[in-house]
Amino acid sequence: MIEIRGLTKTFSGQKVLDHLNLDIKKGEVVALVGASGAGKSTFLRSLNYLEEPDSGTISLDDFKVDFKTITKEQAIALRRKLAMVFQQFNLFERRTALDNVKEGLVVVKRLSDEEATRIAKEELAKVGLSDRENHYPRHLSGGQKQRVALARALAMKPDVLLLDEPTSALDPELVGEVEKSILKAAKEGQTMLLVSHDMNFIYQVADKVLFLEKGKILEEGTPEELFHHPKHERTKEFFASYQKTYI
């Protein structure tokens, strides 16, 4: 169980995250939706301490961090538990797909080269890239690069996988291959917190959907509840704009 309590973040005097509370069960996929500027990406980046929250706590089983008093060692430990996949792939351009996936296993987890290679090959196979192990990023499509980034994150065996608009930088024809890999990881029990504008995909993959508005969770429920039976007027307005595009 992951427990987030009182997560708050302010930029230039404006509250971007307003005392957010969230529980995520092991194996659960939680999706964050809302208009641009609602605080979705800031939420993910704050959990991973890429943004420094003003206050709040996060607990992952017996590991707990108070963001007001977090130490450098705790921040490193937190990032080992929360792997992130970004909009941009953030791959090392001068390393092969295999070496990109191995990097964290060798540097962070201190695994032997042999063990890291075995795990990296397994994860690349899961995202359908066994035949691209020795290719450099410049020789990969956008969809392939994002699948390498996904394999790299999954190889670390994170408690939670954070996905920040993982398909927004891709051409439409490449989106499906990345979403298929994410869906597969979800079915295998990977806990996820996902930000996406692809409502069709959220409807398929999420167990729970949170609607954020001005840094607050306005409403939450199953995809069926929020997409088809929203209670709050703002939520109704938001999903009405997607009524012709989601399932």
C-alpha positions, 0 to 999 in steps of 0.5 A: 500500500502506498499512502500520500498525505497532505502533499502541497506545492507552491509556485510563486505564491500559487498553490499547484498542489493543495494538500493532496491525499491518495492511497494506491493498492499494490497492483493498482493503476491510478490515472490522473486527469484534468485540464492543463495546469491542474497539477498532474505532472507536478504531482508525479514529479513531487512524489519522485522529488524532482520537484521539492514539495512544501509539505506532505508525506509518502509511505511505501509499506514500512518506508516513510518520507516527510518532505519537510525533513527529507534527507539526500539519502531518503531522496535517493531511496525514494527514487529507487522505489518510484521509477519514472517514464517521461514525455521525452525519452531521456535515453543516453544517445551514445549507448545502445538500447541494452546499455540504456536499460542496464545503466540503473541496474549496474550503477544504482543496484550494483548488479554484476554486468552479467546479471544486469544484461540478463534482466535488461534482455528480459525487459526489452523482450517484454516490450518487443524489442529483442531485435533492437538491443544493439541499436542506438537511439538515433536508429530507433523510432519514437515509439521504440525509444519510449519502449526502451525507456519503459523497459529501463524503468521496469527493470528497476522493479519499482514499487510504483511506476510513474508515467507522465504523458508517455505517448504525448511526444509520439506520432499517432501511429506509434502510440499504440505500441507503447500503450500495449507495452504499458497495458501488458505491464499493468496486467502483470501486476505493476503498480502505476500512477499515470498521467495521460490525455488519451481517454480511451487508454485510461478507460482500458488500463486504469482501476481508479481515475482521479480528476484534478482541478487547481491542485485538488482532487475534485472527484475519484472513482472507477473509469466507468463512474467518472466517464459516464456518471460524474457527480461534480459539475466541473467533472461533467464539463470536462468529460463532456468534451471527450464524449466523442473520443472515449469508449 
